[in-house]
Amino acid sequence: MPKMKTHSGASKRLHFTGTGKIRRAHAFHQHNFRHKTTQQNRRLRQGALVGPTEAAHVRRMLPYG
């Protein structure tokens, strides 16, 4: 059976932590900051973890994880 190819879009956006969880960035933090509160912008700067439902799909896209 051939090797599984890595989904290149997912590999640029998602990364595994040391314990095997998947890190992601928050959406809505590229532009239009004037309309968002400072508190919201601070929260969006932080990374987040992929939920358990989506994690199964991500693991299929990133076979090395």
KEDO-496894 format. One record per residue: residue in one letter; chain; y, z, x of N, C-alpha, C, O in turn. Coordinates in steps of 0.2 Angstrom, whole numbers. Layout:
N
PT  type  mol    n.Y    n.Z    n.X   ca.Y   ca.Z   ca.X    c.Y    c.Z    c.X    o.Y    o.Z    o.X
PT     A    A      Y      Z      X      Y      Z      X      Y      Z      X      Y      Z      X
...
This chain:
65
PT  type  mol    n.Y    n.Z    n.X   ca.Y   ca.Z   ca.X    c.Y    c.Z    c.X    o.Y    o.Z    o.X
PT     M    A     -6      0      4      0      0      0      6      0      4      7      4      9
PT     P    A     11     -4      3     17     -4      7     21      2      6     21      6      2
PT     K    A     26      3     11     30      9     11     35      8      5     37      2      3
PT     M    A     38     14      3     43     14     -2     49     13      1     51     15      6
PT     K    A     54      8     -2     60      7      1     65     12     -2     64     15     -8
PT     T    A     70     15      2     75     19      0     80     16     -4     82     10     -2
PT     H    A     82     19     -9     88     16    -13     94     17     -9     96     23     -9
PT     S    A     97     12     -7    103     13     -2    109     16     -6    113     20     -2
PT     G    A    110     15    -12    116     18    -15    115     25    -16    120     29    -15
PT     A    A    109     28    -17    107     35    -18    108     38    -11    110     44    -11
PT     S    A    105     35     -6    105     38      1    113     39      3    114     44      7
PT     K    A    117     35      1    124     36      3    128     42     -1    133     45      2
PT     R    A    125     44     -7    128     48    -11    125     55    -11    128     60    -13
PT     L    A    118     55    -10    114     61    -11    111     63     -5    109     59     -1
PT     H    A    111     70     -3    108     73      3    104     79      1    105     82     -4
PT     F    A     98     80      5     94     85      4     97     91      8     99     91     14
PT     T    A     96     97      5     98    103      8     92    105     13     86    102     12
PT     G    A     92    111     16     87    113     20     81    116     16     75    115     19
PT     T    A     82    118     10     77    121      6     74    115      1     70    117     -3
PT     G    A     77    109      2     74    104     -2     78    102     -9     76     98    -12
PT     K    A     83    106    -10     87    104    -16     91     98    -14     92     96     -8
PT     I    A     94     95    -19     98     89    -18    106     90    -19    107     92    -25
PT     R    A    110     88    -14    117     89    -15    120     83    -18    118     78    -16
PT     R    A    125     84    -22    129     78    -24    137     80    -24    138     86    -24
PT     A    A    141     75    -25    148     76    -25    150     76    -33    146     73    -37
PT     H    A    155     80    -34    158     79    -41    161     73    -43    164     70    -38
PT     A    A    161     71    -49    165     65    -51    172     66    -53    174     72    -53
PT     F    A    176     62    -54    183     62    -56    187     65    -51    192     69    -52
PT     H    A    186     64    -44    190     67    -39    192     61    -34    192     62    -28
PT     Q    A    194     56    -37    197     50    -33    204     49    -34    208     47    -29
PT     H    A    206     49    -40    213     47    -41    216     51    -48    212     55    -51
PT     N    A    222     50    -50    225     53    -55    225     61    -55    224     64    -60
PT     F    A    227     63    -49    227     71    -48    233     74    -52    233     80    -54
PT     R    A    238     70    -53    244     72    -57    242     75    -64    245     80    -66
PT     H    A    237     72    -67    235     74    -74    230     80    -74    228     83    -79
PT     K    A    227     82    -68    222     87    -67    226     94    -65    230     93    -61
PT     T    A    223     99    -67    226    105    -64    224    107    -57    219    104    -55
PT     T    A    228    111    -54    226    112    -47    219    116    -46    215    115    -42
PT     Q    A    218    120    -51    211    123    -52    205    118    -52    200    119    -49
PT     Q    A    207    113    -57    201    108    -58    200    104    -51    195    103    -50
PT     N    A    206    103    -48    205     99    -42    201    103    -36    197    100    -33
PT     R    A    202    109    -36    199    113    -31    191    114    -33    187    113    -28
PT     R    A    190    114    -39    183    114    -41    179    108    -40    173    108    -38
PT     L    A    183    102    -41    180     96    -40    178     94    -32    174     90    -31
PT     R    A    182     98    -28    181     97    -21    175     99    -19    172     96    -14
PT     Q    A    172    104    -22    166    107    -20    160    103    -22    160     99    -26
PT     G    A    155    103    -18    148     99    -19    145    103    -25    147    108    -27
PT     A    A    140    100    -28    135    103    -33    128    101    -32    127     96    -27
PT     L    A    124    104    -35    117    102    -35    115     98    -40    117     98    -46
PT     V    A    110     93    -39    107     89    -44    102     93    -49     99     97    -46
PT     G    A    103     93    -55     99     97    -60     91     95    -59     90     90    -57
PT     P    A     87     99    -62     80     98    -61     77     91    -65     73     88    -62
PT     T    A     81     89    -70     79     83    -74     80     77    -69     76     73    -69
PT     E    A     86     77    -67     88     71    -63     85     71    -56     84     66    -53
PT     A    A     83     77    -53     80     78    -47     74     74    -46     72     71    -41
PT     A    A     70     73    -52     64     69    -51     65     62    -50     62     59    -46
PT     H    A     70     59    -53     72     52    -52     75     51    -45     73     46    -42
PT     V    A     79     56    -43     82     55    -36     76     55    -31     76     52    -26
PT     R    A     71     60    -32     66     60    -27     62     53    -27     59     52    -21
PT     R    A     62     50    -32     58     43    -32     63     38    -28     60     34    -25
PT     M    A     69     39    -29     74     34    -25     74     36    -18     75     31    -14
PT     L    A     73     42    -16     73     44     -9     67     47     -7     65     53     -7
PT     P    A     62     43     -5     55     45     -4     54     49      2     49     53      3
PT     Y    A     59     50      7     59     54     13     60     61     11     59     65     16
PT     G    A     62     63      5     64     70      3     59     75      2     60     80      1
